[in-house]
Amino acid sequence: MLKVLLFPFRALILFFKLSGVKGGFLFLLGVAVGLLVAPQTGPELRARIQAKLAARSGGLPAEEEYNRL
């Protein structure tokens, strides 16, 4: 039973040994970005990204563009 519970940790340690420092850093960076973005649902995140892209390109905000269709 204990071996089954410790398997994810052993697999992570093995991953870090095989991938080296750069691979481990990139993995931790991906986890950090995922945790920063995760509190939002998919539709909320897509609307937020579309609004930012529309603001940069000078287009209509995402909600107005959606309502216009």
PyMOL Python script that loads the backbone (N, CA, C, O; Angstrom):
from pymol import cmd

cmd.read_pdbstr("""\
ATOM      1  N   MET A   1       0.825  -1.194   0.000  1.00  0.00           N
ATOM      2  CA  MET A   1       0.000   0.000   0.000  1.00  0.00           C
ATOM      3  C   MET A   1       0.866   1.253   0.000  1.00  0.00           C
ATOM      4  O   MET A   1       0.580   2.212  -0.716  1.00  0.00           O
ATOM      5  N   LEU A   2       1.909   1.241   0.794  1.00  0.00           N
ATOM      6  CA  LEU A   2       2.780   2.411   0.876  1.00  0.00           C
ATOM      7  C   LEU A   2       3.506   2.656  -0.445  1.00  0.00           C
ATOM      8  O   LEU A   2       3.733   3.802  -0.832  1.00  0.00           O
ATOM      9  N   LYS A   3       3.869   1.570  -1.136  1.00  0.00           N
ATOM     10  CA  LYS A   3       4.547   1.715  -2.426  1.00  0.00           C
ATOM     11  C   LYS A   3       3.644   2.413  -3.438  1.00  0.00           C
ATOM     12  O   LYS A   3       4.112   3.222  -4.239  1.00  0.00           O
ATOM     13  N   VAL A   4       2.371   2.105  -3.399  1.00  0.00           N
ATOM     14  CA  VAL A   4       1.419   2.722  -4.330  1.00  0.00           C
ATOM     15  C   VAL A   4       1.284   4.205  -4.034  1.00  0.00           C
ATOM     16  O   VAL A   4       1.195   5.015  -4.957  1.00  0.00           O
ATOM     17  N   LEU A   5       1.268   4.570  -2.758  1.00  0.00           N
ATOM     18  CA  LEU A   5       1.126   5.980  -2.385  1.00  0.00           C
ATOM     19  C   LEU A   5       2.364   6.795  -2.726  1.00  0.00           C
ATOM     20  O   LEU A   5       2.267   7.980  -3.044  1.00  0.00           O
ATOM     21  N   LEU A   6       3.531   6.157  -2.659  1.00  0.00           N
ATOM     22  CA  LEU A   6       4.780   6.871  -2.930  1.00  0.00           C
ATOM     23  C   LEU A   6       5.161   6.881  -4.404  1.00  0.00           C
ATOM     24  O   LEU A   6       6.109   7.568  -4.784  1.00  0.00           O
ATOM     25  N   PHE A   7       4.441   6.133  -5.247  1.00  0.00           N
ATOM     26  CA  PHE A   7       4.796   6.042  -6.667  1.00  0.00           C
ATOM     27  C   PHE A   7       4.857   7.397  -7.369  1.00  0.00           C
ATOM     28  O   PHE A   7       5.815   7.633  -8.106  1.00  0.00           O
ATOM     29  N   PRO A   8       3.882   8.310  -7.184  1.00  0.00           N
ATOM     30  CA  PRO A   8       3.992   9.603  -7.884  1.00  0.00           C
ATOM     31  C   PRO A   8       5.248  10.377  -7.510  1.00  0.00           C
ATOM     32  O   PRO A   8       5.850  11.034  -8.359  1.00  0.00           O
ATOM     33  N   PHE A   9       5.645  10.303  -6.247  1.00  0.00           N
ATOM     34  CA  PHE A   9       6.846  11.017  -5.816  1.00  0.00           C
ATOM     35  C   PHE A   9       8.097  10.382  -6.396  1.00  0.00           C
ATOM     36  O   PHE A   9       9.022  11.083  -6.808  1.00  0.00           O
ATOM     37  N   ARG A  10       8.126   9.059  -6.428  1.00  0.00           N
ATOM     38  CA  ARG A  10       9.282   8.379  -7.028  1.00  0.00           C
ATOM     39  C   ARG A  10       9.357   8.653  -8.524  1.00  0.00           C
ATOM     40  O   ARG A  10      10.447   8.825  -9.071  1.00  0.00           O
ATOM     41  N   ALA A  11       8.211   8.695  -9.183  1.00  0.00           N
ATOM     42  CA  ALA A  11       8.201   8.989 -10.620  1.00  0.00           C
ATOM     43  C   ALA A  11       8.690  10.417 -10.869  1.00  0.00           C
ATOM     44  O   ALA A  11       9.419  10.660 -11.830  1.00  0.00           O
ATOM     45  N   LEU A  12       8.301  11.352 -10.021  1.00  0.00           N
ATOM     46  CA  LEU A  12       8.745  12.739 -10.171  1.00  0.00           C
ATOM     47  C   LEU A  12      10.252  12.854  -9.953  1.00  0.00           C
ATOM     48  O   LEU A  12      10.931  13.575 -10.683  1.00  0.00           O
ATOM     49  N   ILE A  13      10.772  12.152  -8.959  1.00  0.00           N
ATOM     50  CA  ILE A  13      12.215  12.171  -8.708  1.00  0.00           C
ATOM     51  C   ILE A  13      12.965  11.572  -9.890  1.00  0.00           C
ATOM     52  O   ILE A  13      13.997  12.097 -10.307  1.00  0.00           O
ATOM     53  N   LEU A  14      12.448  10.482 -10.424  1.00  0.00           N
ATOM     54  CA  LEU A  14      13.069   9.864 -11.601  1.00  0.00           C
ATOM     55  C   LEU A  14      13.033  10.818 -12.800  1.00  0.00           C
ATOM     56  O   LEU A  14      14.003  10.911 -13.553  1.00  0.00           O
ATOM     57  N   PHE A  15      11.919  11.521 -12.972  1.00  0.00           N
ATOM     58  CA  PHE A  15      11.817  12.500 -14.063  1.00  0.00           C
ATOM     59  C   PHE A  15      12.892  13.573 -13.929  1.00  0.00           C
ATOM     60  O   PHE A  15      13.543  13.927 -14.912  1.00  0.00           O
ATOM     61  N   PHE A  16      13.081  14.091 -12.718  1.00  0.00           N
ATOM     62  CA  PHE A  16      14.078  15.137 -12.511  1.00  0.00           C
ATOM     63  C   PHE A  16      15.491  14.611 -12.754  1.00  0.00           C
ATOM     64  O   PHE A  16      16.338  15.327 -13.288  1.00  0.00           O
ATOM     65  N   LYS A  17      15.745  13.372 -12.365  1.00  0.00           N
ATOM     66  CA  LYS A  17      17.071  12.796 -12.603  1.00  0.00           C
ATOM     67  C   LYS A  17      17.332  12.649 -14.099  1.00  0.00           C
ATOM     68  O   LYS A  17      18.436  12.930 -14.566  1.00  0.00           O
ATOM     69  N   LEU A  18      16.330  12.215 -14.848  1.00  0.00           N
ATOM     70  CA  LEU A  18      16.515  11.993 -16.283  1.00  0.00           C
ATOM     71  C   LEU A  18      16.535  13.291 -17.083  1.00  0.00           C
ATOM     72  O   LEU A  18      17.249  13.389 -18.081  1.00  0.00           O
ATOM     73  N   SER A  19      15.763  14.287 -16.656  1.00  0.00           N
ATOM     74  CA  SER A  19      15.657  15.513 -17.446  1.00  0.00           C
ATOM     75  C   SER A  19      16.701  16.551 -17.082  1.00  0.00           C
ATOM     76  O   SER A  19      16.933  17.468 -17.870  1.00  0.00           O
ATOM     77  N   GLY A  20      17.324  16.453 -15.957  1.00  0.00           N
ATOM     78  CA  GLY A  20      18.333  17.413 -15.556  1.00  0.00           C
ATOM     79  C   GLY A  20      17.723  18.684 -14.984  1.00  0.00           C
ATOM     80  O   GLY A  20      16.520  18.757 -14.734  1.00  0.00           O
ATOM     81  N   VAL A  21      18.565  19.669 -14.786  1.00  0.00           N
ATOM     82  CA  VAL A  21      18.142  20.915 -14.145  1.00  0.00           C
ATOM     83  C   VAL A  21      17.186  21.694 -15.046  1.00  0.00           C
ATOM     84  O   VAL A  21      16.174  22.213 -14.576  1.00  0.00           O
ATOM     85  N   LYS A  22      17.501  21.775 -16.324  1.00  0.00           N
ATOM     86  CA  LYS A  22      16.662  22.556 -17.237  1.00  0.00           C
ATOM     87  C   LYS A  22      15.258  21.959 -17.340  1.00  0.00           C
ATOM     88  O   LYS A  22      14.268  22.689 -17.303  1.00  0.00           O
ATOM     89  N   GLY A  23      15.174  20.654 -17.468  1.00  0.00           N
ATOM     90  CA  GLY A  23      13.883  19.991 -17.558  1.00  0.00           C
ATOM     91  C   GLY A  23      13.069  20.168 -16.286  1.00  0.00           C
ATOM     92  O   GLY A  23      11.861  20.399 -16.345  1.00  0.00           O
ATOM     93  N   GLY A  24      13.720  20.060 -15.145  1.00  0.00           N
ATOM     94  CA  GLY A  24      13.034  20.261 -13.873  1.00  0.00           C
ATOM     95  C   GLY A  24      12.552  21.684 -13.715  1.00  0.00           C
ATOM     96  O   GLY A  24      11.454  21.919 -13.210  1.00  0.00           O
ATOM     97  N   PHE A  25      13.368  22.645 -14.147  1.00  0.00           N
ATOM     98  CA  PHE A  25      12.969  24.050 -14.064  1.00  0.00           C
ATOM     99  C   PHE A  25      11.767  24.326 -14.957  1.00  0.00           C
ATOM    100  O   PHE A  25      10.832  25.016 -14.552  1.00  0.00           O
ATOM    101  N   LEU A  26      11.794  23.787 -16.172  1.00  0.00           N
ATOM    102  CA  LEU A  26      10.672  23.995 -17.085  1.00  0.00           C
ATOM    103  C   LEU A  26       9.392  23.344 -16.557  1.00  0.00           C
ATOM    104  O   LEU A  26       8.301  23.893 -16.711  1.00  0.00           O
ATOM    105  N   PHE A  27       9.533  22.178 -15.937  1.00  0.00           N
ATOM    106  CA  PHE A  27       8.377  21.505 -15.343  1.00  0.00           C
ATOM    107  C   PHE A  27       7.781  22.359 -14.229  1.00  0.00           C
ATOM    108  O   PHE A  27       6.567  22.558 -14.184  1.00  0.00           O
ATOM    109  N   LEU A  28       8.619  22.863 -13.334  1.00  0.00           N
ATOM    110  CA  LEU A  28       8.134  23.696 -12.231  1.00  0.00           C
ATOM    111  C   LEU A  28       7.540  25.003 -12.742  1.00  0.00           C
ATOM    112  O   LEU A  28       6.564  25.499 -12.179  1.00  0.00           O
ATOM    113  N   LEU A  29       8.114  25.563 -13.796  1.00  0.00           N
ATOM    114  CA  LEU A  29       7.563  26.770 -14.395  1.00  0.00           C
ATOM    115  C   LEU A  29       6.175  26.496 -14.963  1.00  0.00           C
ATOM    116  O   LEU A  29       5.271  27.317 -14.809  1.00  0.00           O
ATOM    117  N   GLY A  30       6.001  25.364 -15.611  1.00  0.00           N
ATOM    118  CA  GLY A  30       4.693  24.986 -16.142  1.00  0.00           C
ATOM    119  C   GLY A  30       3.662  24.786 -15.049  1.00  0.00           C
ATOM    120  O   GLY A  30       2.504  25.172 -15.209  1.00  0.00           O
ATOM    121  N   VAL A  31       4.069  24.188 -13.940  1.00  0.00           N
ATOM    122  CA  VAL A  31       3.154  24.003 -12.812  1.00  0.00           C
ATOM    123  C   VAL A  31       2.753  25.358 -12.239  1.00  0.00           C
ATOM    124  O   VAL A  31       1.584  25.570 -11.916  1.00  0.00           O
ATOM    125  N   ALA A  32       3.705  26.271 -12.109  1.00  0.00           N
ATOM    126  CA  ALA A  32       3.409  27.596 -11.560  1.00  0.00           C
ATOM    127  C   ALA A  32       2.437  28.360 -12.457  1.00  0.00           C
ATOM    128  O   ALA A  32       1.493  28.977 -11.963  1.00  0.00           O
ATOM    129  N   VAL A  33       2.659  28.323 -13.752  1.00  0.00           N
ATOM    130  CA  VAL A  33       1.748  29.001 -14.684  1.00  0.00           C
ATOM    131  C   VAL A  33       0.371  28.353 -14.626  1.00  0.00           C
ATOM    132  O   VAL A  33      -0.645  29.048 -14.645  1.00  0.00           O
ATOM    133  N   GLY A  34       0.332  27.042 -14.556  1.00  0.00           N
ATOM    134  CA  GLY A  34      -0.945  26.346 -14.455  1.00  0.00           C
ATOM    135  C   GLY A  34      -1.716  26.722 -13.210  1.00  0.00           C
ATOM    136  O   GLY A  34      -2.937  26.868 -13.259  1.00  0.00           O
ATOM    137  N   LEU A  35      -1.032  26.881 -12.105  1.00  0.00           N
ATOM    138  CA  LEU A  35      -1.707  27.269 -10.866  1.00  0.00           C
ATOM    139  C   LEU A  35      -2.188  28.711 -10.913  1.00  0.00           C
ATOM    140  O   LEU A  35      -3.203  29.042 -10.301  1.00  0.00           O
ATOM    141  N   LEU A  36      -1.484  29.564 -11.621  1.00  0.00           N
ATOM    142  CA  LEU A  36      -1.923  30.961 -11.744  1.00  0.00           C
ATOM    143  C   LEU A  36      -3.158  31.084 -12.624  1.00  0.00           C
ATOM    144  O   LEU A  36      -4.002  31.949 -12.392  1.00  0.00           O
ATOM    145  N   VAL A  37      -3.270  30.239 -13.617  1.00  0.00           N
ATOM    146  CA  VAL A  37      -4.366  30.309 -14.576  1.00  0.00           C
ATOM    147  C   VAL A  37      -5.548  29.446 -14.141  1.00  0.00           C
ATOM    148  O   VAL A  37      -6.688  29.735 -14.505  1.00  0.00           O
ATOM    149  N   ALA A  38      -5.297  28.408 -13.381  1.00  0.00           N
ATOM    150  CA  ALA A  38      -6.312  27.407 -13.048  1.00  0.00           C
ATOM    151  C   ALA A  38      -7.552  27.918 -12.322  1.00  0.00           C
ATOM    152  O   ALA A  38      -8.621  27.342 -12.527  1.00  0.00           O
ATOM    153  N   PRO A  39      -7.492  28.941 -11.501  1.00  0.00           N
ATOM    154  CA  PRO A  39      -8.702  29.339 -10.775  1.00  0.00           C
ATOM    155  C   PRO A  39      -9.847  29.817 -11.667  1.00  0.00           C
ATOM    156  O   PRO A  39     -10.946  30.056 -11.166  1.00  0.00           O
ATOM    157  N   GLN A  40      -9.627  29.960 -12.941  1.00  0.00           N
ATOM    158  CA  GLN A  40     -10.678  30.408 -13.845  1.00  0.00           C
ATOM    159  C   GLN A  40     -11.209  29.226 -14.643  1.00  0.00           C
ATOM    160  O   GLN A  40     -10.489  28.262 -14.904  1.00  0.00           O
ATOM    161  N   THR A  41     -12.477  29.314 -15.025  1.00  0.00           N
ATOM    162  CA  THR A  41     -13.030  28.284 -15.890  1.00  0.00           C
ATOM    163  C   THR A  41     -12.571  28.548 -17.318  1.00  0.00           C
ATOM    164  O   THR A  41     -12.073  29.631 -17.627  1.00  0.00           O
ATOM    165  N   GLY A  42     -12.738  27.570 -18.174  1.00  0.00           N
ATOM    166  CA  GLY A  42     -12.314  27.698 -19.568  1.00  0.00           C
ATOM    167  C   GLY A  42     -12.946  28.873 -20.285  1.00  0.00           C
ATOM    168  O   GLY A  42     -12.230  29.664 -20.899  1.00  0.00           O
ATOM    169  N   PRO A  43     -14.289  29.021 -20.230  1.00  0.00           N
ATOM    170  CA  PRO A  43     -14.910  30.158 -20.914  1.00  0.00           C
ATOM    171  C   PRO A  43     -14.450  31.522 -20.373  1.00  0.00           C
ATOM    172  O   PRO A  43     -14.285  32.474 -21.137  1.00  0.00           O
ATOM    173  N   GLU A  44     -14.248  31.607 -19.061  1.00  0.00           N
ATOM    174  CA  GLU A  44     -13.772  32.877 -18.488  1.00  0.00           C
ATOM    175  C   GLU A  44     -12.376  33.199 -18.994  1.00  0.00           C
ATOM    176  O   GLU A  44     -12.085  34.345 -19.338  1.00  0.00           O
ATOM    177  N   LEU A  45     -11.512  32.193 -19.039  1.00  0.00           N
ATOM    178  CA  LEU A  45     -10.145  32.407 -19.503  1.00  0.00           C
ATOM    179  C   LEU A  45     -10.122  32.802 -20.974  1.00  0.00           C
ATOM    180  O   LEU A  45      -9.396  33.718 -21.359  1.00  0.00           O
ATOM    181  N   ARG A  46     -10.913  32.116 -21.800  1.00  0.00           N
ATOM    182  CA  ARG A  46     -10.953  32.462 -23.230  1.00  0.00           C
ATOM    183  C   ARG A  46     -11.460  33.881 -23.442  1.00  0.00           C
ATOM    184  O   ARG A  46     -10.923  34.609 -24.277  1.00  0.00           O
ATOM    185  N   ALA A  47     -12.495  34.289 -22.693  1.00  0.00           N
ATOM    186  CA  ALA A  47     -13.014  35.652 -22.816  1.00  0.00           C
ATOM    187  C   ALA A  47     -11.963  36.672 -22.392  1.00  0.00           C
ATOM    188  O   ALA A  47     -11.822  37.724 -23.015  1.00  0.00           O
ATOM    189  N   ARG A  48     -11.233  36.356 -21.336  1.00  0.00           N
ATOM    190  CA  ARG A  48     -10.184  37.274 -20.861  1.00  0.00           C
ATOM    191  C   ARG A  48      -9.068  37.419 -21.891  1.00  0.00           C
ATOM    192  O   ARG A  48      -8.595  38.526 -22.147  1.00  0.00           O
ATOM    193  N   ILE A  49      -8.647  36.296 -22.483  1.00  0.00           N
ATOM    194  CA  ILE A  49      -7.588  36.342 -23.493  1.00  0.00           C
ATOM    195  C   ILE A  49      -8.067  37.084 -24.735  1.00  0.00           C
ATOM    196  O   ILE A  49      -7.322  37.880 -25.307  1.00  0.00           O
ATOM    197  N   GLN A  50      -9.312  36.827 -25.159  1.00  0.00           N
ATOM    198  CA  GLN A  50      -9.854  37.530 -26.326  1.00  0.00           C
ATOM    199  C   GLN A  50      -9.944  39.027 -26.071  1.00  0.00           C
ATOM    200  O   GLN A  50      -9.661  39.823 -26.967  1.00  0.00           O
ATOM    201  N   ALA A  51     -10.333  39.422 -24.866  1.00  0.00           N
ATOM    202  CA  ALA A  51     -10.421  40.846 -24.534  1.00  0.00           C
ATOM    203  C   ALA A  51      -9.050  41.497 -24.592  1.00  0.00           C
ATOM    204  O   ALA A  51      -8.912  42.607 -25.106  1.00  0.00           O
ATOM    205  N   LYS A  52      -8.031  40.817 -24.069  1.00  0.00           N
ATOM    206  CA  LYS A  52      -6.676  41.372 -24.113  1.00  0.00           C
ATOM    207  C   LYS A  52      -6.171  41.488 -25.544  1.00  0.00           C
ATOM    208  O   LYS A  52      -5.552  42.488 -25.908  1.00  0.00           O
ATOM    209  N   LEU A  53      -6.435  40.467 -26.358  1.00  0.00           N
ATOM    210  CA  LEU A  53      -6.004  40.521 -27.757  1.00  0.00           C
ATOM    211  C   LEU A  53      -6.744  41.611 -28.526  1.00  0.00           C
ATOM    212  O   LEU A  53      -6.154  42.300 -29.358  1.00  0.00           O
ATOM    213  N   ALA A  54      -8.040  41.767 -28.244  1.00  0.00           N
ATOM    214  CA  ALA A  54      -8.816  42.806 -28.916  1.00  0.00           C
ATOM    215  C   ALA A  54      -8.332  44.197 -28.511  1.00  0.00           C
ATOM    216  O   ALA A  54      -8.296  45.110 -29.336  1.00  0.00           O
ATOM    217  N   ALA A  55      -7.961  44.356 -27.245  1.00  0.00           N
ATOM    218  CA  ALA A  55      -7.456  45.649 -26.787  1.00  0.00           C
ATOM    219  C   ALA A  55      -6.132  45.994 -27.460  1.00  0.00           C
ATOM    220  O   ALA A  55      -5.880  47.153 -27.788  1.00  0.00           O
ATOM    221  N   ARG A  56      -5.294  44.994 -27.663  1.00  0.00           N
ATOM    222  CA  ARG A  56      -4.005  45.233 -28.318  1.00  0.00           C
ATOM    223  C   ARG A  56      -4.175  45.570 -29.796  1.00  0.00           C
ATOM    224  O   ARG A  56      -3.460  46.413 -30.337  1.00  0.00           O
ATOM    225  N   SER A  57      -5.135  44.897 -30.445  1.00  0.00           N
ATOM    226  CA  SER A  57      -5.310  45.120 -31.879  1.00  0.00           C
ATOM    227  C   SER A  57      -6.253  46.289 -32.174  1.00  0.00           C
ATOM    228  O   SER A  57      -6.425  46.668 -33.332  1.00  0.00           O
ATOM    229  N   GLY A  58      -6.853  46.851 -31.150  1.00  0.00           N
ATOM    230  CA  GLY A  58      -7.743  47.993 -31.352  1.00  0.00           C
ATOM    231  C   GLY A  58      -9.130  47.598 -31.797  1.00  0.00           C
ATOM    232  O   GLY A  58      -9.908  48.457 -32.212  1.00  0.00           O
ATOM    233  N   GLY A  59      -9.463  46.320 -31.723  1.00  0.00           N
ATOM    234  CA  GLY A  59     -10.788  45.844 -32.133  1.00  0.00           C
ATOM    235  C   GLY A  59     -11.806  45.991 -31.017  1.00  0.00           C
ATOM    236  O   GLY A  59     -11.533  46.567 -29.964  1.00  0.00           O
ATOM    237  N   LEU A  60     -12.985  45.455 -31.278  1.00  0.00           N
ATOM    238  CA  LEU A  60     -14.032  45.485 -30.267  1.00  0.00           C
ATOM    239  C   LEU A  60     -13.707  44.514 -29.146  1.00  0.00           C
ATOM    240  O   LEU A  60     -13.064  43.491 -29.384  1.00  0.00           O
ATOM    241  N   PRO A  61     -14.139  44.815 -27.930  1.00  0.00           N
ATOM    242  CA  PRO A  61     -13.965  43.852 -26.848  1.00  0.00           C
ATOM    243  C   PRO A  61     -14.734  42.571 -27.159  1.00  0.00           C
ATOM    244  O   PRO A  61     -15.687  42.588 -27.938  1.00  0.00           O
ATOM    245  N   ALA A  62     -14.330  41.492 -26.564  1.00  0.00           N
ATOM    246  CA  ALA A  62     -14.878  40.172 -26.885  1.00  0.00           C
ATOM    247  C   ALA A  62     -16.382  40.095 -26.647  1.00  0.00           C
ATOM    248  O   ALA A  62     -17.088  39.497 -27.459  1.00  0.00           O
ATOM    249  N   GLU A  63     -16.899  40.675 -25.569  1.00  0.00           N
ATOM    250  CA  GLU A  63     -18.331  40.581 -25.272  1.00  0.00           C
ATOM    251  C   GLU A  63     -19.155  41.337 -26.311  1.00  0.00           C
ATOM    252  O   GLU A  63     -20.190  40.839 -26.753  1.00  0.00           O
ATOM    253  N   GLU A  64     -18.718  42.514 -26.701  1.00  0.00           N
ATOM    254  CA  GLU A  64     -19.461  43.282 -27.698  1.00  0.00           C
ATOM    255  C   GLU A  64     -19.456  42.565 -29.044  1.00  0.00           C
ATOM    256  O   GLU A  64     -20.465  42.539 -29.750  1.00  0.00           O
ATOM    257  N   GLU A  65     -18.319  41.990 -29.388  1.00  0.00           N
ATOM    258  CA  GLU A  65     -18.200  41.263 -30.652  1.00  0.00           C
ATOM    259  C   GLU A  65     -19.114  40.036 -30.643  1.00  0.00           C
ATOM    260  O   GLU A  65     -19.732  39.713 -31.658  1.00  0.00           O
ATOM    261  N   TYR A  66     -19.196  39.358 -29.507  1.00  0.00           N
ATOM    262  CA  TYR A  66     -20.049  38.185 -29.400  1.00  0.00           C
ATOM    263  C   TYR A  66     -21.523  38.573 -29.489  1.00  0.00           C
ATOM    264  O   TYR A  66     -22.303  37.892 -30.154  1.00  0.00           O
ATOM    265  N   ASN A  67     -21.906  39.652 -28.830  1.00  0.00           N
ATOM    266  CA  ASN A  67     -23.300  40.096 -28.837  1.00  0.00           C
ATOM    267  C   ASN A  67     -23.725  40.633 -30.202  1.00  0.00           C
ATOM    268  O   ASN A  67     -24.902  40.582 -30.557  1.00  0.00           O
ATOM    269  N   ARG A  68     -22.775  41.139 -30.951  1.00  0.00           N
ATOM    270  CA  ARG A  68     -23.065  41.700 -32.265  1.00  0.00           C
ATOM    271  C   ARG A  68     -23.448  40.612 -33.270  1.00  0.00           C
ATOM    272  O   ARG A  68     -24.200  40.871 -34.210  1.00  0.00           O
ATOM    273  N   LEU A  69     -22.930  39.389 -33.070  1.00  0.00           N
ATOM    274  CA  LEU A  69     -23.199  38.294 -34.013  1.00  0.00           C
ATOM    275  C   LEU A  69     -24.569  37.745 -33.870  1.00  0.00           C
ATOM    276  O   LEU A  69     -24.942  36.821 -34.592  1.00  0.00           O
TER     277      LEU A  69
END
""", "prot")
cmd.dss("prot")
cmd.show_as("cartoon", "prot")
cmd.util.cbc("prot")
cmd.orient("prot")
